[in-house]
């Protein structure tokens, strides 16, 4: 461990090749942790998220070769241990929240990934843990390092697409979920040939079916899963299934349907919040899954082509997205749409969503499309996908619309996001497909109470024996049933669906409001030549903003002119004032006002010129001359009247002191002494004050 990185990896390669699995299995957990970091985030490992080829070319090349999925030393070690059926303990406490809570309640999670792996805590040993084979253990750490490992301080300016971790994710997806050909068999370093699939394990603890009550009648139903991977034909894809399920569970399964419904409450506490890097990795997964699913030939992709003759890989391509990804992705997106900050960083979430909405972008025939064929719009072959993912199109569009109305659209980055969404949904034929899907789901929605994927696995008919695919329910061919099942599976039985093209949503972009928003974009001015205030109504406690007014403020179209209207002597010390001098002058003027209050009041009450001169200096300007910002101020104006007082605060200003110093400096240039200069300044101010007093009195007489 004290050697340079490249030398360390060379030594590890020699150890992996020379030592038997019996000795290697003892260092395997340590090696995985030293690469990907510890689950608690204390150990950073190799910092794959910060490792770049153009910055550290030697370390980058060595790490990528060592972890390569095709023939890297680390994968050779995994398959070497896999052949001997070694198991490694993984703590349940580090699993995503819903999975951890489900296992702790002795309820079997719905993913086959956890079946027959949960182990009861031994006396004086670990708590609940999973018994994983080497490939699963390696992938669990690899996927979770995206979440548990925090980026280094200097990694904020690193392009994610150039990082070793994300390039490895892309390589693993391309290797284990191939778009061409089949999954290559693992390279085994043992003389016995390729490593076998993980052997089935006897269930170690009783579990109830996910989503049902825990009863004694269901305790042994988990025994139905003991035949996982019994079919030899499924051996070719068990690594593909494992990789996909690990990525989906570790990256997406942080929210359950019950948790999502609780999060709709305004008093709900913030739960897991993904990072921008996390979202980018999920987008990479979704883009590859579309390419993986679209690599089926047309005759294989059609529902009529389903048969027992189909290969496991073909079945897996057809079922990967709807069975493993859809529900967890929907809840993940719902949480991001509702809790992500209202800033430009939402672009990562938006592009992930738009990538999932457009599987046709990743179809093989897209490469042959010309520019004019793009204008023909979305092909009808994608109508089933739109219908089976209806809520991800419609409800998330409404969620984005809600965000857009609360976003500063003056910002070009925020305006670009609105443009991106509008461009995607404006593709020819897409809106019609969504409308047809809504027509299938809205009528008599509540009469459908069957949710296939929530049924107990014991009651589902397997499409063929063996593999994780054996627990999948048969494909549903009725379009209306599929759409309604989709709505219920994602929103629950008590959902109230709001059609995207229904009257409620159309009432949000009404012509009257659009006309108001268009007028707000102008530069209308009031009679004083100033910009108008935001649109508001007068309430009991002052001005209340209307939705239009909030929109105007958020987008910088209009604003309130905020100014201080309290006691001028008590206003906060400004940046252009000397704090200590202002406080000293306030105490001095307060003492003078307290000592000579009666005399100042008598002088100001006189009706001659002396009284006017004193009022000009000792009384604040009338409140009637100020523009009140709230109707409440009119009722309180009478309480703000104050008696005559002396204010010396102007002497605490840097500007005043600098002006006086400049005046004395200029006077010294003309051989005028400080005393004479001070007398001239006082005389000049007296003349100015006399003139202002006469003008003020004349203005009052004119008003009368």
C-alpha positions in Angstrom: 0.0 0.0 0.0 3.0 2.3 0.4 4.1 1.8 -3.2 3.2 4.1 -6.1 -0.2 3.5 -7.6 1.0 1.8 -10.8 3.4 -0.5 -8.9 0.7 -1.4 -6.4 -1.6 -2.5 -9.2 1.1 -4.5 -10.8 1.7 -6.3 -7.5 -2.1 -7.0 -7.1 -2.2 -8.5 -10.6 0.6 -10.9 -9.7 -1.2 -11.8 -6.4 -4.5 -12.5 -8.2 -2.8 -14.7 -10.8 -0.5 -16.6 -8.4 -2.6 -17.3 -5.3 -5.6 -19.7 -5.1 -9.1 -18.6 -4.4 -8.9 -20.0 -0.9 -6.4 -17.3 0.1 -7.7 -14.6 -2.2 -11.2 -14.6 -0.7 -9.9 -13.3 2.7 -8.5 -10.1 1.1 -11.4 -9.6 -1.4 -13.5 -7.3 0.8 -10.5 -5.3 1.8 -9.5 -4.9 -1.9 -13.0 -3.8 -2.9 -13.2 -1.2 -0.1 -9.7 0.1 -1.0 -10.9 0.7 -4.6 -14.4 2.1 -4.1 -14.1 3.5 -0.5 -15.9 2.5 2.6 -19.6 2.4 2.8 -19.6 5.1 5.5 -17.6 7.4 3.3 -14.6 7.7 5.6 -12.2 5.9 3.2 -12.1 7.5 -0.2 -10.6 4.6 -2.2 -9.2 5.4 -5.6 -11.3 8.6 -6.1 -12.6 7.3 -9.4 -15.0 10.2 -9.7 -12.0 12.6 -9.7 -9.6 10.6 -11.8 -9.2 12.0 -15.4 -7.1 10.8 -18.2 -5.9 14.3 -19.3 -4.9 15.2 -15.7 -3.4 11.9 -14.5 -2.8 9.8 -17.6 -0.7 7.0 -15.9 -3.0 6.5 -12.9 -6.1 6.7 -15.2 -4.8 4.1 -17.7 -3.8 1.7 -14.9 -7.1 2.0 -13.1 -9.2 1.5 -16.2 -7.2 -1.6 -17.2 -7.4 -3.0 -13.7 -11.2 -2.6 -13.5 -12.0 -3.4 -17.2 -15.1 -5.7 -17.4 -13.8 -7.7 -20.3 -10.5 -9.1 -18.9 -9.3 -6.8 -16.2 -7.5 -8.4 -13.2 -10.3 -7.4 -10.8 -13.0 -9.2 -12.9 -10.7 -12.2 -13.1 -10.6 -12.2 -9.3 -14.4 -12.0 -9.1 -14.9 -14.9 -11.4 -12.1 -16.9 -9.7 -14.0 -16.5 -6.4 -17.4 -17.1 -8.1 -16.3 -20.5 -9.2 -15.8 -21.5 -5.6 -19.2 -20.2 -4.4 -17.7 -17.9 -1.7 -20.2 -15.5 0.0 -19.5 -12.1 1.5 -21.5 -10.2 4.1 -23.0 -6.9 3.2 -24.7 -4.8 6.0 -28.4 -4.1 5.5 -28.0 -0.7 7.2 -26.2 0.6 4.1 -29.0 -0.3 1.6 -31.4 2.4 0.3 -34.0 3.6 2.8 -37.1 1.7 1.6 -35.2 -1.6 1.2 -33.6 -1.3 4.6 -36.9 -0.5 6.2 -38.6 -3.4 4.4 -36.0 -6.0 5.5 -35.9 -4.7 9.1 -39.7 -5.3 9.2 -39.2 -8.9 7.8 -40.9 -8.0 4.6 -39.3 -9.3 1.4 -38.4 -6.5 -1.1 -40.0 -6.8 -4.4 -36.7 -7.1 -6.3 -35.4 -10.7 -6.8 -32.0 -9.3 -6.1 -32.5 -9.8 -2.4 -34.2 -13.1 -2.5 -32.5 -15.9 -0.4 -29.7 -13.5 0.6 -30.9 -12.0 3.9 -29.2 -13.5 7.0 -30.3 -13.3 10.6 -27.8 -11.7 12.9 -25.6 -14.2 14.7 -25.2 -13.9 18.5 -22.6 -11.3 19.2 -22.0 -10.8 15.4 -23.2 -8.5 12.7 -26.7 -7.2 12.4 -29.0 -8.1 9.5 -26.8 -8.6 6.4 -26.9 -10.0 2.9 -24.9 -13.0 1.8 -23.7 -11.9 -1.6 -21.7 -13.8 -4.2 -18.4 -12.0 -5.4 -20.0 -10.4 -8.5 -22.9 -9.0 -6.4 -20.6 -7.8 -3.7 -18.3 -6.0 -6.2 -21.3 -4.4 -8.0 -22.9 -3.3 -4.7 -19.8 -1.4 -3.8 -19.3 0.0 -7.3 -22.8 1.4 -7.5 -23.0 2.7 -3.9 -19.7 4.6 -4.3 -21.5 7.1 -6.4 -23.6 8.0 -3.3 -21.4 7.3 -0.3 -18.2 9.0 -1.6 -18.3 12.8 -1.5 -16.4 14.6 -4.3 -13.0 16.2 -3.4 -12.9 20.0 -3.0 -11.0 20.4 -6.3 -13.4 18.1 -8.2 -16.1 20.7 -8.7 -14.7 21.8 -12.0 -14.2 18.4 -13.4 -16.3 17.3 -16.4 -18.3 14.3 -15.4 -18.1 12.7 -18.8 -14.3 12.6 -18.5 -14.1 10.9 -15.1 -13.0 7.3 -14.7 -16.1 6.3 -12.8 -18.6 7.3 -15.4 -16.5 5.8 -18.2 -16.5 2.6 -16.3 -20.2 2.7 -15.8 -20.6 3.1 -19.6 -18.2 0.2 -20.2 -19.9 -2.1 -17.8 -23.3 -1.3 -19.4 -21.9 -2.0 -22.8 -20.3 -5.3 -21.8 -23.1 -6.8 -19.7 -26.1 -5.2 -21.6 -24.9 -5.5 -25.2 -26.8 -3.9 -28.0 -25.2 -6.3 -30.5 -24.7 -10.0 -30.0 -24.9 -11.8 -26.7 -23.2 -11.5 -23.3 -19.7 -12.9 -23.5 -19.0 -15.7 -21.0 -16.7 -14.8 -18.1 -13.0 -15.4 -18.5 -12.1 -18.0 -15.8 -8.6 -18.4 -14.5 -9.4 -21.8 -13.1 -8.8 -24.9 -15.2 -12.4 -26.0 -14.8 -13.8 -23.6 -17.5 -16.3 -20.8 -17.1 -17.6 -19.9 -13.7 -21.1 -21.1 -12.9 -24.1 -19.0 -11.9 -24.6 -18.4 -8.2 -26.1 -21.4 -6.6 -29.6 -21.1 -5.0 -29.6 -20.5 -1.3 -32.1 -21.9 1.2 -34.1 -19.0 2.7 -32.6 -18.0 6.0 -35.6 -16.0 7.4 -39.3 -15.8 7.0 -40.6 -13.0 4.8 -44.0 -11.7 3.8 -44.8 -10.6 0.2 -43.9 -7.0 -0.4 -46.9 -4.8 0.1 -49.0 -7.4 2.1 -49.4 -7.9 5.8 -47.0 -10.1 7.6 -49.0 -13.2 8.6 -48.1 -16.8 9.5 -49.7 -18.1 6.4 -47.2 -16.3 4.2 -44.0 -17.1 6.2 -42.9 -20.0 4.0 -44.0 -18.5 0.7 -40.4 -17.3 0.2 -39.5 -21.0 -0.5 -41.1 -20.4 -3.9 -37.8 -18.5 -4.8 -35.4 -21.4 -4.1 -35.3 -22.4 -7.7 -33.8 -19.1 -8.9 -31.3 -19.7 -11.7 -32.2 -23.4 -12.0 -32.5 -23.1 -15.8 -29.2 -23.6 -17.5 -30.3 -21.4 -20.3 -30.4 -18.4 -17.9 -26.7 -18.7 -17.1 -25.8 -16.4 -19.9 -27.7 -13.4 -18.5 -27.5 -13.7 -14.7 -24.7 -11.1 -14.6 -26.8 -8.8 -16.9 -29.8 -9.1 -14.6 -27.6 -8.6 -11.5 -25.9 -5.5 -12.9 -29.2 -3.8 -13.9 -30.9 -4.6 -10.6 -28.0 -3.3 -8.6 -27.8 -0.1 -10.5 -31.6 0.4 -10.2 -31.8 -0.5 -6.5 -28.8 1.6 -5.4 -29.4 4.6 -7.6 -33.2 4.8 -7.9 -34.9 2.9 -5.1 -34.6 5.7 -2.4 -38.4 6.4 -2.4 -41.3 4.0 -2.0 -44.9 4.7 -3.0 -45.8 5.1 0.6 -42.9 7.5 1.2 -43.8 9.5 -1.9 -47.4 9.9 -0.8 -46.2 11.1 2.6 -43.8 13.6 1.0 -46.8 15.4 -0.6 -47.5 16.9 2.8 -46.0 20.3 3.4 -44.8 19.2 6.8 -42.9 16.2 5.5 -39.2 16.2 6.3 -36.6 16.2 3.5 -35.5 12.6 2.6 -32.6 11.5 0.4 -31.6 14.1 -2.1 -29.5 13.0 -5.1 -26.5 15.0 -6.3 -26.1 16.3 -9.9 -23.5 13.5 -10.6 -26.0 10.9 -9.3 -28.6 12.2 -11.8 -26.1 12.2 -14.7 -25.2 8.5 -13.9 -28.9 7.6 -14.0 -29.3 9.4 -17.3 -26.4 7.3 -18.7 -28.2 4.2 -17.5 -31.5 5.2 -19.1 -29.9 6.0 -22.4 -28.2 2.7 -22.6 -31.3 0.8 -21.5 -33.2 2.3 -24.4 -30.5 1.3 -26.8 -30.4 -2.2 -25.2 -34.2 -2.7 -25.5 -34.3 -1.2 -29.0 -31.7 -3.7 -30.2 -34.4 -6.3 -30.5 -35.3 -7.1 -34.1 -38.9 -5.9 -35.0 -40.2 -9.5 -35.2 -38.8 -10.1 -31.7 -40.2 -6.9 -30.2 -43.8 -7.5 -31.2 -46.1 -9.0 -28.5 -47.1 -11.8 -30.8 -43.5 -13.0 -30.9 -43.5 -13.9 -27.2 -42.9 -17.6 -27.0 -41.0 -20.1 -25.0 -38.5 -20.3 -27.9 -37.3 -16.7 -27.2 -33.8 -16.6 -25.7 -33.4 -15.3 -22.1 -31.5 -12.3 -23.4 -34.4 -11.4 -25.7 -36.9 -11.7 -22.9 -34.7 -9.6 -20.7 -34.4 -6.8 -23.3 -38.2 -6.8 -23.7 -38.9 -6.6 -19.9 -35.9 -4.7 -18.5 -37.4 -1.2 -18.5 -41.0 -1.9 -17.5 -40.3 -4.5 -14.9 -37.2 -3.1 -13.2 -37.0 0.6 -13.9 -40.3 2.3 -14.5 -41.8 2.6 -11.0 -38.6 3.4 -9.2 -37.7 6.0 -11.9 -41.1 7.6 -11.6 -40.8 8.1 -7.9 -37.2 9.3 -8.3 -38.3 11.9 -10.8 -41.3 13.0 -8.8 -39.1 13.7 -5.8 -36.6 15.6 -7.9 -39.3 17.7 -9.6 -40.8 18.6 -6.2 -37.6 19.2 -4.1 -34.8 20.3 -6.5 -33.7 23.9 -6.1 -35.3 26.4 -8.5 -32.1 27.1 -10.4 -30.2 26.1 -13.5 -28.8 22.9 -11.9 -32.3 21.3 -12.6 -31.1 21.0 -16.2 -29.5 17.6 -15.3 -32.8 16.3 -14.0 -34.7 17.7 -17.0 -32.4 16.0 -19.5 -32.6 12.7 -17.7 -36.4 12.9 -17.9 -36.4 13.9 -21.6 -34.0 11.1 -22.4 -36.4 8.5 -20.9 -39.3 10.1 -22.8 -37.7 9.7 -26.2 -36.6 6.0 -26.7 -36.8 6.6 -30.5 -33.6 8.7 -30.2 -31.7 5.5 -29.3 -33.2 3.2 -31.9 -30.9 1.6 -34.5 -32.8 3.1 -37.4 -32.2 6.6 -36.0 -28.8 6.6 -37.5 -30.3 6.3 -41.0 -32.8 9.1 -40.5 -32.5 12.1 -42.8 -33.3 15.7 -41.8 -36.7 15.7 -43.6 -37.7 12.4 -42.1 -37.3 13.9 -38.6 -40.2 16.3 -39.4 -42.5 13.3 -39.9 -42.6 13.0 -36.2 -42.8 10.1 -33.8 -43.6 6.7 -35.4 -46.7 4.8 -34.3 -44.5 1.9 -33.2 -43.8 4.0 -30.0 -47.5 4.4 -29.1 -47.4 1.4 -26.7 -44.4 2.8 -24.9 -46.1 6.2 -24.5 -49.2 4.5 -23.1 -47.4 2.3 -20.7 -45.4 5.3 -19.4 -48.3 7.8 -19.5 -47.8 9.3 -16.0 -44.1 10.0 -16.8 -45.2 12.1 -19.7 -48.3 13.8 -18.3 -48.0 14.2 -14.5 -44.3 15.1 -14.7 -45.1 17.6 -17.4 -47.5 19.3 -15.0 -44.8 19.2 -12.3 -42.4 20.9 -14.7 -45.1 23.5 -15.5 -45.5 24.3 -11.8 -41.7 24.8 -11.5 -41.5 27.0 -14.6 -44.2 29.4 -13.3 -42.0 29.8 -10.1 -38.7 30.2 -12.0 -36.9 33.3 -13.1 -37.4 33.0 -16.8 -35.4 36.1 -17.5 -32.4 33.8 -16.9 -31.3 32.3 -20.3 -30.5 29.0 -18.7 -34.0 28.7 -17.2 -35.7 29.9 -20.4 -33.7 27.2 -22.3 -35.2 24.5 -20.1 -38.7 25.6 -21.0 -37.7 25.6 -24.7 -36.3 22.1 -24.4 -39.5 20.7 -22.9 -41.6 22.5 -25.5 -39.5 21.2 -28.3 -39.8 17.6 -27.1 -43.6 17.7 -26.6 -44.1 19.5 -29.8 -42.8 16.6 -31.9 -45.5 15.6 -34.4 -47.7 12.7 -33.4 -46.5 12.7 -29.7 -49.4 14.8 -28.4 -51.9 12.6 -30.2 -50.4 9.5 -28.7 -50.6 11.0 -25.2 -54.3 12.0 -25.8 -55.1 8.4 -26.9 -53.4 7.1 -23.8 -55.4 9.4 -21.6 -58.6 8.3 -23.3 -57.8 4.7 -22.3 -57.3 5.6 -18.7 -59.7 8.3 -17.7 -63.2 6.7 -18.2 -64.2 4.6 -15.2 -60.7 4.7 -13.8 -61.7 3.6 -10.3 -63.4 0.4 -11.5 -60.0 -1.2 -12.1 -58.7 -2.6 -8.8 -56.2 -5.2 -10.0 -52.5 -4.3 -9.7 -50.5 -7.2 -11.3 -47.1 -6.3 -9.9 -48.4 -6.0 -6.3 -49.8 -9.5 -6.2 -47.9 -12.2 -4.4 -45.4 -14.0 -6.5 -46.8 -17.3 -5.6 -49.9 -16.5 -7.7 -48.2 -15.4 -10.9 -47.7 -17.7 -13.8 -44.0 -17.8 -14.8 -43.2 -17.3 -18.5 -40.6 -20.0 -18.2 -38.7 -21.8 -15.5 -35.5 -20.4 -14.0 -33.8 -17.1 -13.7 -35.2 -13.9 -12.1 -37.5 -13.7 -15.1 -39.5 -16.6 -13.7 -41.2 -14.2 -11.2 -42.4 -11.8 -13.8 -46.2 -11.8 -14.6 -47.3 -12.6 -18.1 -47.5 -9.7 -20.6 -50.8 -7.8 -20.7 -52.1 -7.3 -24.2 -55.2 -5.2 -23.5 -54.1 -1.6 -24.0 -56.7 -0.1 -21.7 -55.9 -2.5 -18.9 -52.2 -1.8 -19.4 -52.6 2.0 -19.1 -54.9 1.7 -16.0 -52.6 -0.8 -14.4 -49.7 1.6 -15.0 -51.5 4.5 -13.4 -52.4 2.4 -10.3 -49.0 0.8 -10.0 -47.3 4.3 -9.9 -49.9 6.3 -7.9 -51.8 3.8 -5.8 -55.5 2.9 -5.8 -56.7 6.2 -4.4 -55.1 8.3 -7.2 -57.0 11.1 -8.8 -55.7 11.5 -12.4 -55.6 14.9 -13.9 -55.5 14.6 -17.8 -52.8 16.6 -19.4 -55.2 17.8 -22.1 -58.2 18.2 -19.8 -60.0 21.4 -18.9 -58.2 21.8 -15.5 -54.8 22.0 -17.1 -55.9 24.1 -20.0 -57.3 26.6 -17.5 -53.7 27.1 -16.3 -52.5 28.7 -19.7 -55.9 30.7 -20.2 -56.2 33.5 -22.8 -56.9 36.2 -20.2 -53.8 35.3 -18.2 -51.7 35.1 -21.3 -52.9 38.6 -22.3 -52.0 39.9 -18.8 -48.5 38.3 -19.0 -48.0 39.8 -22.5 -48.9 43.2 -21.2 -46.5 42.8 -18.3 -43.6 42.4 -20.7 -44.1 46.0 -21.9 -42.7 49.1 -20.3 -45.9 50.7 -19.3 -45.5 53.7 -17.0 -47.7 55.5 -14.6 -48.6 59.2 -14.5 -45.4 60.1 -12.6 -43.2 58.5 -15.3 -42.1 55.7 -13.1 -42.6 51.9 -13.7 -45.7 50.5 -12.3 -45.8 48.5 -9.1 -46.3 44.7 -9.3 -50.0 43.6 -9.7 -51.6 43.5 -6.2 -54.8 44.1 -4.3 -55.4 46.0 -1.1 -56.1 43.8 1.9 -56.6 44.5 5.6 -52.9 44.2 6.4 -51.6 46.0 3.3 -50.9 45.1 -0.3 -51.3 41.4 -1.3 -49.6 40.1 -4.5 -51.7 38.4 -7.1 -50.3 35.4 -9.0 -49.6 37.9 -11.8 -47.7 40.1 -9.4 -45.6 37.2 -8.1 -44.8 36.3 -11.7 -43.7 39.9 -12.4 -41.4 40.0 -9.4 -39.8 36.6 -10.0 -39.0 37.5 -13.6 -37.8 41.0 -12.8 -40.6 42.7 -14.8 -41.7 45.0 -11.9 -40.6 45.6 -8.3 -41.4 47.6 -5.2 -39.1 50.6 -4.5 -38.0 49.8 -0.9 -37.0 52.8 1.2 -36.6 53.5 4.9 -39.7 55.3 6.4 -39.0 55.0 10.1 -37.2 57.4 12.5 -34.2 58.8 10.5 -32.1 58.9 13.7 -32.6 55.2 14.4 -32.1 53.8 10.9 -29.2 51.3 10.5 -25.7 52.7 10.2 -24.8 52.8 6.5 -21.6 51.7 4.8 -20.7 55.3 4.0 -20.9 56.3 7.7 -18.4 56.0 10.6 -20.1 53.8 13.1 -18.4 55.1 16.3 -18.8 58.7 15.2 -22.5 58.2 14.4 -23.2 56.7 17.9 -21.2 59.6 19.6 -23.2 62.2 17.6 -26.5 60.5 18.4 -25.7 60.6 22.2 -24.7 64.3 21.9 -27.8 65.3 19.9 -30.0 63.4 22.3 -28.6 65.2 25.3 -29.1 68.6 23.6 -32.6 67.7 22.6 -33.5 66.6 26.1 -31.9 69.7 27.7 -33.4 72.3 25.3 -36.7 70.6 24.2 -38.9 73.4 25.6 -36.9 76.2 24.0 -36.9 74.5 20.6 -40.6 73.9 20.7 -41.2 77.6 21.6 -39.0 78.8 18.7 -40.7 76.5 16.2 -44.1 77.7 17.2 -43.4 81.3 16.3 -45.2 82.7 13.3 -42.3 85.0 12.2 -39.2 84.3 10.0 -37.2 83.0 13.0 -39.9 80.4 13.6 -39.8 79.3 10.0 -36.0 79.1 10.1 -36.1 76.9 13.2 -38.8 74.7 11.8 -36.7 74.2 8.6 -33.8 72.8 10.7 -35.5 71.1 13.7 -38.5 69.4 12.1 -38.5 66.4 9.8 -40.2 66.8 6.4 -43.9 66.1 6.5 -44.9 62.4 6.0 -47.5 63.5 3.4 -44.6 64.2 1.0 -43.5 60.6 1.2 -44.9 57.8 -1.0 -46.3 55.2 1.4 -45.6 51.6 0.4 -48.5 50.1 2.3 -52.0 51.3 3.1 -51.3 50.4 6.7 -48.9 53.3 6.9 -51.7 55.8 6.3 -53.4 54.8 9.6 -50.1 55.0 11.5 -48.9 58.3 10.0 -50.4 60.3 12.9 -48.3 58.2 15.4 -45.1 59.1 13.6 -45.3 62.9 14.3 -42.3 64.0 16.3 -41.4 67.3 18.1 -38.5 69.5 17.1 -35.0 68.1 17.6 -31.4 68.6 16.5 -29.8 66.0 14.3 -26.0 65.9 14.0 -25.8 62.5 12.2 -24.8 64.2 8.9 -21.4 64.9 10.4 -20.7 61.2 10.7 -20.7 60.6 7.0 -17.5 60.0 5.1 -18.9 62.2 2.3 -19.5 65.2 4.6 -16.1 64.9 6.2 -14.3 64.5 2.9 -16.2 67.6 1.5 -15.0 69.7 4.5 -11.4 68.5 4.2 -11.5 69.3 0.5 -12.9 72.8 1.2 -10.1 73.5 3.8 -7.5 72.2 1.3 -8.8 74.5 -1.5 -8.9 77.5 0.9 -5.3 76.9 1.9 -4.2 77.1 -1.7 -5.6 80.7 -1.7 -3.9 81.5 1.6 -7.2 81.4 3.6 -6.7 80.1 7.2 -8.8 77.4 8.8 -10.7 79.8 11.0 -11.6 82.2 8.2 -12.5 79.2 6.0 -14.9 77.9 8.7 -16.5 81.3 9.1 -17.0 81.5 5.3 -18.6 78.0 5.3 -21.0 78.9 8.1 -21.9 82.2 6.4 -22.5 80.4 3.1 -24.8 77.8 4.8 -26.7 80.5 6.6 -27.4 82.3 3.3 -28.5 78.9 1.8 -30.7 78.1 4.7 -32.4 81.6 4.6 -33.1 81.1 0.9 -34.5 77.6 1.4 -36.7 78.8 4.3 -38.2 81.6 2.1 -38.8 79.1 -0.7 -40.4 76.6 1.7 -42.7 79.2 3.2 -43.7 80.5 -0.2 -44.5 77.0 -1.3 -46.8 76.4 1.7 -48.6 79.7 1.0 -49.1 78.7 -2.6 -50.6 75.4 -1.6 -53.0 77.2 0.7 
